[in-house]
Amino acid sequence: MTPDQLSAQATAILADLIAIDTTSRESNLDLIAYVERHLAGFGVTARRVLNADGSKANLYATIGPMVPGGVVLSGHSDVVPVDGQPWTSDPWKLTRRGDRLLGRGTCDMKGFIALALALAPEIARGMAARPLHLAISYDEEVGCLGAPSMIAEIARELPSPAAVVVGEPTEMVVVSGHKGIATWTITVTGHEAHSSLTHLGVSANMVAIRLMQQLSDLADRLAGEGDPHGPFCPHHATLTVGQMAGGTAVNILARECRFAFDLRTLPGQEPDEILAPFFAACTNADAALRQRFPGAGVLVERRSRTPAFAPESDGAAERLARSWAGDNGPARAVPYAAEAGQFQGAGFSTVICGPGSIAQAHQPDEYIEVAQVERGAAFMLRLADDLSR
């Protein structure tokens, strides 16, 4: 098969994948069933790893012999919402416009999944010496929530692979590190009263403001730290309050205020250690509020935690992926979080490499360039040739 042929097949599969709405708030089971049917067409059985209520599933499958030394191609099935975005074409229909393919998920990251699915029958026909493993997850966009259960099963059930390639959009160059992300929601419950009678109540907003000021001060301190010569940009950990809401009227002491923040850390940094003074302040504020009003307090809830992905010294995955991508460039790291750190944490040599640009991800009129699909096809065929030896 030529790169042009594989690219054409991947584009046809991509059209089918884009037509399935897998926004994170929706089930991804229609896409999972599509992949199962595709694989069954050449005799491959896939395994589902369901979430707690069965509404979503990870999926993994092996094409080729069950021996060590294979390659895992991993991608997430979910996409971000299109709500309120000024799309100029149907986001759920693959649309070609010049040298671009438009649609929600084209670059993030159904384009990579389509290439992997197009490659799979080629591996099956070629009697590979080592296997290709496909791994498709759910709920990556809302905190990399789905992959850990699948990764644990892959580690337990499959022969050890030589490399994991997480196909986030990197323009088909190899990325060997990413930051970690941890997110929390803080809910402050106060006691309502007339705003002129502050001694009869407590404003949740006022308490929350003091707590958010601590986070702002911490963000400023983190900005002054880090290695300016390191691979990450920005070179330090970052902290932002992304959401806040509280109060019902200007003349009522607010009963509730809620805010959410994220902390993005460098490899080796522990979020709980960085935030220990803030959590202590939350505990103290909670005790003070409860002493005044039994129903008041501060609730701290962690929403997600995705580990950082640390560059490996002479990593097997990076050596292999660079040879498949024809990439002789410098070491690279990215500020966003992905599932690569979760694979690495399970003991797998891992890289990030996929078609498309992260600059197009999450945007209206999201697109992938046709040339990126073609580069991805060439990468896949070099990988297949490697597995055949």
C-alpha positions as CSV (number, residue, x, y, z in Angstrom):
1,M,0.0,0.0,0.0
2,T,1.2,3.5,-0.8
3,P,0.9,6.5,1.5
4,D,-1.6,8.0,-0.9
5,Q,-3.8,4.9,-0.7
6,L,-3.6,4.8,3.1
7,S,-4.3,8.5,3.3
8,A,-7.4,8.1,1.1
9,Q,-8.7,5.2,3.3
10,A,-8.0,7.2,6.4
11,T,-9.9,10.2,5.1
12,A,-13.0,8.0,4.3
13,I,-12.8,6.6,7.9
14,L,-12.4,10.1,9.3
15,A,-15.7,11.1,7.6
16,D,-17.5,8.3,9.4
17,L,-15.9,9.2,12.8
18,I,-16.7,12.9,12.5
19,A,-20.3,12.1,11.8
20,I,-20.5,10.5,15.3
21,D,-21.0,13.1,18.0
22,T,-18.7,12.1,20.8
23,T,-18.7,15.4,22.8
24,S,-17.6,14.4,26.3
25,R,-21.1,14.9,27.7
26,E,-22.4,12.3,25.3
27,S,-21.9,8.5,25.1
28,N,-19.1,7.3,22.9
29,L,-20.6,3.8,22.4
30,D,-21.6,4.5,18.7
31,L,-18.0,5.2,17.9
32,I,-16.8,2.2,19.8
33,A,-19.3,0.0,17.9
34,Y,-18.0,1.4,14.6
35,V,-14.4,0.5,15.5
36,E,-15.5,-3.0,16.6
37,R,-17.3,-3.6,13.2
38,H,-14.2,-2.3,11.3
39,L,-11.9,-4.6,13.2
40,A,-14.2,-7.6,12.9
41,G,-14.1,-7.2,9.1
42,F,-10.6,-8.6,9.1
43,G,-11.0,-11.0,12.1
44,V,-9.9,-8.9,15.0
45,T,-11.9,-8.9,18.3
46,A,-11.7,-5.8,20.5
47,R,-12.2,-5.6,24.2
48,R,-14.3,-2.9,25.9
49,V,-13.4,-1.4,29.3
50,L,-16.6,0.2,30.4
51,N,-17.2,3.1,32.8
52,A,-19.2,2.6,36.0
53,D,-22.7,3.0,34.5
54,G,-21.9,1.4,31.1
55,S,-22.6,4.6,29.1
56,K,-19.0,5.0,27.8
57,A,-16.2,2.6,27.0
58,N,-12.5,2.4,26.3
59,L,-11.5,-0.1,23.7
60,Y,-8.3,-1.9,22.9
61,A,-7.4,-4.5,20.3
62,T,-4.3,-6.4,19.1
63,I,-3.6,-7.0,15.4
64,G,-0.9,-9.6,14.9
65,P,0.8,-12.1,17.2
66,M,0.5,-11.9,20.9
67,V,4.3,-11.4,21.5
68,P,6.3,-8.6,23.2
69,G,7.8,-5.7,21.3
70,G,4.7,-4.4,19.6
71,V,3.5,-0.8,19.3
72,V,0.4,0.8,21.0
73,L,-1.3,3.6,19.0
74,S,-3.5,5.5,21.4
75,G,-6.2,8.1,20.9
76,H,-9.2,9.6,22.7
77,S,-12.6,9.3,21.2
78,D,-14.2,12.4,22.9
79,V,-14.2,15.9,21.5
80,V,-15.0,19.3,23.0
81,P,-18.4,21.0,22.5
82,V,-19.3,23.2,19.5
83,D,-21.8,25.2,21.5
84,G,-21.7,28.9,20.7
85,Q,-18.9,28.6,18.2
86,P,-19.3,30.4,14.8
87,W,-18.8,27.4,12.5
88,T,-19.1,28.1,8.8
89,S,-19.8,24.4,8.0
90,D,-21.5,21.5,9.7
91,P,-19.1,20.4,12.5
92,W,-20.4,16.8,12.3
93,K,-19.7,16.5,8.6
94,L,-16.2,16.2,7.1
95,T,-15.9,19.1,4.7
96,R,-13.0,19.7,2.4
97,R,-12.1,23.3,1.8
98,G,-8.9,23.7,-0.3
99,D,-6.2,21.8,1.4
100,R,-8.0,21.5,4.7
101,L,-10.5,18.9,6.1
102,L,-12.9,20.6,8.5
103,G,-15.0,19.0,11.3
104,R,-15.0,18.7,15.0
105,G,-12.3,16.3,16.0
106,T,-10.4,16.3,12.7
107,C,-7.1,17.2,14.4
108,D,-8.0,16.5,18.1
109,M,-7.8,13.6,17.5
110,K,-10.0,11.5,15.2
111,G,-7.5,12.1,12.4
112,F,-4.9,9.9,14.2
113,I,-7.5,7.3,15.1
114,A,-8.6,7.1,11.4
115,L,-5.0,6.6,10.3
116,A,-4.6,3.8,12.9
117,L,-7.8,2.1,11.7
118,A,-6.7,2.4,8.1
119,L,-3.4,0.8,8.9
120,A,-4.9,-2.1,10.9
121,P,-5.9,-4.3,8.0
122,E,-2.6,-3.8,6.3
123,I,-0.9,-5.2,9.5
124,A,-3.3,-8.1,9.5
125,R,-2.6,-8.9,5.8
126,G,1.1,-8.5,6.2
127,M,1.6,-11.3,8.8
128,A,3.4,-9.0,11.2
129,A,6.2,-10.4,13.3
130,R,5.2,-8.1,16.2
131,P,1.7,-6.8,17.0
132,L,0.0,-3.5,16.6
133,H,-2.2,-2.6,19.6
134,L,-5.0,0.0,19.3
135,A,-6.2,1.8,22.4
136,I,-9.1,4.3,22.3
137,S,-10.2,6.1,25.4
138,Y,-13.1,8.2,26.6
139,D,-13.3,11.4,28.6
140,E,-9.8,12.7,27.9
141,E,-11.1,16.2,27.4
142,V,-12.6,16.4,30.9
143,G,-9.5,15.3,32.8
144,C,-8.1,12.1,31.2
145,L,-10.6,10.1,33.2
146,G,-11.2,7.1,31.0
147,A,-7.7,5.9,30.1
148,P,-6.4,4.6,33.5
149,S,-8.7,1.6,33.7
150,M,-7.8,0.6,30.1
151,I,-4.0,1.2,30.7
152,A,-4.2,-1.1,33.7
153,E,-5.8,-3.8,31.7
154,I,-3.4,-3.5,28.8
155,A,-0.5,-3.8,31.3
156,R,-2.1,-6.8,32.9
157,E,-3.3,-8.6,29.7
158,L,-1.0,-7.8,26.8
159,P,2.6,-8.7,26.1
160,S,4.9,-5.7,26.9
161,P,5.0,-3.3,23.9
162,A,8.2,-1.6,22.8
163,A,6.5,1.8,22.5
164,V,3.3,3.7,23.0
165,V,2.4,6.5,20.6
166,V,-0.2,8.9,21.8
167,G,-1.5,10.7,18.7
168,E,-2.3,14.2,20.0
169,P,-1.8,16.8,17.2
170,T,2.0,17.6,17.0
171,E,2.2,18.2,13.2
172,M,3.9,14.8,13.0
173,V,6.9,15.6,15.1
174,V,7.9,13.8,18.2
175,V,7.0,15.3,21.7
176,S,8.7,13.7,24.7
177,G,7.2,15.6,27.6
178,H,4.0,17.4,28.8
179,K,2.9,19.1,32.0
180,G,0.6,17.5,34.5
181,I,-2.8,19.0,35.4
182,A,-4.9,18.8,38.6
183,T,-8.2,20.6,39.0
184,W,-10.3,21.4,42.0
185,T,-13.7,23.0,42.9
186,I,-14.0,25.0,46.1
187,T,-17.5,25.6,47.4
188,V,-17.9,28.1,50.2
189,T,-21.2,28.1,52.1
190,G,-22.0,31.3,54.1
191,H,-25.0,32.5,55.9
192,E,-27.5,34.8,54.3
193,A,-28.5,38.1,55.9
194,H,-29.2,41.7,54.8
195,S,-26.0,43.2,53.5
196,S,-26.3,46.1,56.1
197,L,-26.3,43.6,59.0
198,T,-23.0,41.9,58.5
199,H,-22.9,40.7,62.1
200,L,-25.9,38.5,61.5
201,G,-24.4,36.5,58.6
202,V,-21.3,35.8,56.6
203,S,-20.8,36.3,52.9
204,A,-19.5,33.3,51.1
205,N,-18.2,35.6,48.4
206,M,-16.0,37.5,50.8
207,V,-14.5,34.3,52.2
208,A,-13.9,33.0,48.6
209,I,-12.2,36.2,47.6
210,R,-9.6,35.8,50.3
211,L,-9.0,32.2,49.3
212,M,-8.7,33.1,45.6
213,Q,-6.2,35.8,46.6
214,Q,-4.0,33.1,48.0
215,L,-4.2,31.2,44.7
216,S,-3.3,34.4,42.8
217,D,-0.3,35.0,45.1
218,L,0.8,31.4,44.6
219,A,0.5,31.8,40.8
220,D,2.8,34.8,41.0
221,R,5.3,32.9,43.0
222,L,5.3,29.9,40.6
223,A,5.9,32.3,37.7
224,G,9.2,33.3,39.3
225,E,10.3,29.7,39.5
226,G,11.2,27.0,37.0
227,D,14.1,26.4,34.6
228,P,14.2,29.2,31.9
229,H,16.3,26.8,29.8
230,G,14.0,23.8,30.2
231,P,11.8,22.4,27.3
232,F,8.5,23.8,28.6
233,C,6.8,27.0,27.7
234,P,6.0,28.7,30.0
235,H,8.9,27.3,31.8
236,H,7.2,27.2,35.2
237,A,4.1,25.7,36.8
238,T,0.9,27.7,36.2
239,L,-2.2,28.2,38.2
240,T,-5.4,29.9,37.1
241,V,-8.9,30.3,38.5
242,G,-11.1,29.4,35.5
243,Q,-14.6,29.6,36.9
244,M,-16.3,31.5,39.7
245,A,-19.9,32.2,40.7
246,G,-21.6,33.4,43.8
247,G,-24.4,35.4,45.4
248,T,-28.0,36.1,44.5
249,A,-28.3,39.9,44.9
250,V,-26.1,42.9,45.7
251,N,-27.8,43.5,49.0
252,I,-27.7,40.0,50.3
253,L,-24.8,38.4,52.0
254,A,-24.0,35.5,49.6
255,R,-25.0,32.1,50.8
256,E,-22.7,30.2,48.3
257,C,-19.7,30.9,46.2
258,R,-18.0,28.3,44.1
259,F,-14.8,28.6,42.1
260,A,-12.7,26.1,40.2
261,F,-9.0,26.3,39.4
262,D,-6.3,24.3,37.7
263,L,-2.6,23.7,38.5
264,R,-0.3,22.6,35.7
265,T,2.9,21.2,37.0
266,L,6.3,20.2,35.7
267,P,7.5,16.6,35.9
268,G,8.6,16.0,39.5
269,Q,6.3,18.5,41.1
270,E,3.6,17.3,43.4
271,P,0.3,19.4,43.3
272,D,-0.6,18.5,46.8
273,E,2.7,19.8,48.1
274,I,2.5,23.0,46.2
275,L,-1.1,23.6,47.4
276,A,-0.6,22.5,51.0
277,P,-0.7,26.1,52.4
278,F,-3.9,26.8,50.5
279,F,-5.6,23.6,51.7
280,A,-4.6,24.6,55.2
281,A,-6.3,27.9,54.7
282,C,-9.4,26.2,53.5
283,T,-9.4,24.0,56.6
284,N,-9.1,27.0,58.9
285,A,-11.8,28.9,57.1
286,D,-14.1,25.9,57.3
287,A,-13.6,25.6,61.0
288,A,-14.2,29.4,61.6
289,L,-17.4,29.3,59.5
290,R,-18.8,26.2,61.2
291,Q,-18.1,27.8,64.6
292,R,-20.4,30.7,63.7
293,F,-23.0,28.9,61.7
294,P,-23.4,25.1,61.7
295,G,-24.5,25.0,58.0
296,A,-21.6,27.1,56.7
297,G,-18.2,25.8,55.7
298,V,-15.6,25.2,52.9
299,L,-15.8,22.1,50.7
300,V,-12.7,21.1,48.7
301,E,-13.2,18.7,45.8
302,R,-10.6,17.4,43.4
303,R,-12.1,17.0,39.9
304,S,-9.2,15.5,38.1
305,R,-5.5,14.7,38.3
306,T,-3.4,13.9,35.2
307,P,0.3,13.2,35.8
308,A,3.1,15.0,34.0
309,F,5.0,13.2,31.2
310,A,8.7,13.3,31.8
311,P,11.2,13.1,28.9
312,E,12.9,9.7,28.9
313,S,16.7,9.5,28.6
314,D,17.3,7.7,25.4
315,G,13.8,6.3,25.4
316,A,12.9,3.4,23.1
317,A,9.6,5.1,22.0
318,E,11.3,8.3,21.0
319,R,14.0,6.5,19.0
320,L,11.4,4.5,17.1
321,A,8.9,7.3,16.6
322,R,11.6,9.6,15.3
323,S,12.6,7.0,12.7
324,W,9.0,6.6,11.6
325,A,8.4,10.4,11.4
326,G,11.8,11.2,9.9
327,D,12.3,13.6,12.8
328,N,15.8,14.8,13.6
329,G,14.7,17.9,15.5
330,P,15.4,19.0,19.0
331,A,13.7,17.6,22.1
332,R,10.2,19.0,22.6
333,A,7.7,19.3,25.4
334,V,4.2,20.8,25.5
335,P,2.3,22.8,28.2
336,Y,-1.0,20.9,27.9
337,A,-1.7,17.6,29.5
338,A,-2.5,14.3,27.8
339,E,-2.7,10.6,28.5
340,A,1.1,10.0,27.8
341,G,1.9,10.6,31.5
342,Q,-0.6,7.9,32.4
343,F,1.0,5.4,30.0
344,Q,4.4,6.3,31.3
345,G,3.3,5.9,34.9
346,A,2.3,2.3,34.0
347,G,5.8,1.6,32.9
348,F,5.5,2.0,29.1
349,S,8.0,3.9,27.0
350,T,5.9,6.6,25.5
351,V,5.9,9.6,23.1
352,I,3.3,12.0,21.6
353,C,3.1,12.2,17.9
354,G,0.1,12.8,15.6
355,P,-1.2,14.8,12.7
356,G,-2.6,18.3,12.8
357,S,-1.8,21.3,14.9
358,I,-2.9,21.9,18.5
359,A,-3.5,25.5,17.4
360,Q,-6.6,24.2,15.5
361,A,-7.9,22.1,18.4
362,H,-11.1,23.3,20.2
363,Q,-11.6,26.0,17.6
364,P,-14.6,26.8,15.4
365,D,-13.9,25.3,11.9
366,E,-11.4,22.9,13.4
367,Y,-9.4,21.4,10.6
368,I,-6.5,19.1,9.7
369,E,-4.4,19.8,6.6
370,V,-4.5,17.1,3.9
371,A,-0.7,17.2,4.0
372,Q,-0.7,16.2,7.7
373,V,-2.9,13.2,6.9
374,E,-0.4,12.3,4.2
375,R,2.5,12.6,6.6
376,G,0.6,10.5,9.1
377,A,0.1,7.8,6.5
378,A,3.8,7.7,5.7
379,F,4.6,7.4,9.4
380,M,2.1,4.5,9.7
381,L,3.6,2.6,6.8
382,R,7.1,2.9,8.2
383,L,5.8,1.6,11.5
384,A,4.2,-1.3,9.7
385,D,7.4,-2.1,7.9
386,D,9.2,-2.1,11.3
387,L,6.6,-4.5,12.8
388,S,7.0,-6.9,9.9
389,R,10.7,-7.6,10.7
